[in-house]
Amino acid sequence: MQIHDVLSALLRRFAWLVGGLVIGGEHRGHEKARLRKGVAVLVATPGRLLDHLQVGALLHQGVGVLIHSRHSMTVGLLQQIGAKLSL
């Protein structure tokens, strides 16, 4: 959340750039609707980002992704995300 707050403050000066946030615990349907509208920069937890990539809710062309991770066990998730983004 803190990263998204800073991103939002930075993007205020650039009205044409839209930031987004996808994290566990949020309603997936609401997140999917926001993603469909389009985001330029996405802040995401690794697990939730992978969820959205697997179901096709996120079209990653032209989207910058900031992955927030504190835990070393997410390395496997990051590899899976990298594989999905390289398609």
N, C-alpha and C positions, 0 to 999 in steps of 0.2 A: 504494500500500500504506500509506503514512504517513497519508493522509487516512482510509482505512478504519480504521486502528488508533485514531485520535483519535475517529472516529465510534463505534466499539465502546465505547471508554471512556465517552463521553458517554451512550450508550444503556443502559449497565449500570443506571442509576438508573430506567430506564423499561422494565421487563421486557416490557411489551406491544408495544413497538416493536422491530422486527427490521431489522437492517441487512444489506446484501448488497454483494458486490463482483463485477464482471465486467470482466475485462481480457484483452487478447490474451495468448496463450501458455498459457492455462488450458484445460482440457478442456471443450468446449462442453456436452457431455452433463451433466456435473456441475453446471455453472452453470445449465443449463435446469432441472434437478431442484430446485435451491435456489430458483430464481425461481418455480417452480410452487407451492412451499410458501408463498410470499408474503413480500414484504419491504415495509417502510414507507419506508425510505430506501435508495437504491441509489447506490453509488459506481461509476462506469464510465468507461472510456476511450471516446472518441467512436466509433471504428470498431467495437468490440465491442458497444456499445449499439445501434448501427444494425443490426448482424448480428441481434441478438436481436429487435429490433423488426420487421425484415423477415420473419423466419420465424414471427412470432407467439408467440415464447416468453415475451414480456414483456407482461403486461396492465398498462397504465400508469395505470389509474384508481386514484387515491388513493396513488400512489407518488411520493415526492419524489426527484428525480434530481440528483446532484452529478456534473457532468462534469469530469473531470480532463484538461486539455489544456495542453501546453507549446508547441505548434507552431502557427504562424499558418496553415499549410496546412489545418488542420482546420476552417477557417471553412465550407467547402463541406459538410463532414460535419455540422457543427452546424446548418446550414440544413436539411439533409435530416432530421435528428433532430427539429428543430422542426416540420417539416411532418408527420412521422409522429405526434408527440405531440399535434398539434392535430386529429387525425381524430376 
